[in-house]
């Protein structure tokens, strides 16, 4: 018979100590569950008292909460776990308040549904579409609260350049309200694609935001010229995506600038040199980048 003495605990103290630690964990789990139920009860009261009206998401408010928690986080528990836990809490709160439906245009980006699930939670209703225009139609006809759309690219065709359509308004007035993923330190095995969230919602401030400006330009307008006009008007310009089409008198550009810029910002009307007054297409809370994630 084999000798199993080496597999046994050296004394009776080890299993007793382990049992005590497990009991502590069980007690903590009960306390955590009590707090979660207390949090849910408050959300129920908020919903009864009127709560959120219209589109129920508040990306800026969520970003503020997550940044605050990550700044105070001091534990061996990975900060990504904190992000995941609270994203699930946000999702659960929305279910208490009536639920959420997201439209996703995943024709060219197979990872976008996974990006949407990571951000909005696995229990959120998801409507998948082949094109951005189909996803945006869900917003105009009330089938979805928000749309997850691929990041614009200089290789987009007319159908894929969905942001140009936002420049011309419409009912309801749609805006970019978030950028995904919010957690930018991506590890192997998680979706790598980026996306914007569009909704009939005015973006709310998070304290660290960027805005997107749509601009009508003459087809021969250089990127340097676009950046110069914006900088001369007081904007801190990041990236600029020009869209020039052959045999057309009008081109477009999408500029990313610092801060939360209002649609009626007087700097926009003061800009000369473009074909029309630039239009604010929305804003987003700056995601945690690779160098920003608390350690």
HUFENGI-V334507 format. One record per run of one state. SS is the DSSP state (H for helix, E for strand, C for the rest). FROM is the first residue (numbers start at 0). LEN is the number of residues. Records with the same first field share a line. If there is no record, write none. Layout:
# HUFENGI-V334507
SS = FROM-LEN  FROM-LEN
This chain:
# HUFENGI-V334507
C = 0-4  7-4  48-10  72-6  96-4  105-6  120-4  129-2  140-5  150-11  166-8  180-2  183-11  199-9  217-5  232-4  243-7  258-7  270-8  285-2  288-7
H = 4-3  11-37  58-14  78-18  111-9  131-9  161-5  222-10  265-5
E = 100-5  124-5  145-5  174-6  182-1  194-5  208-9  236-7  250-8  278-7  287-1
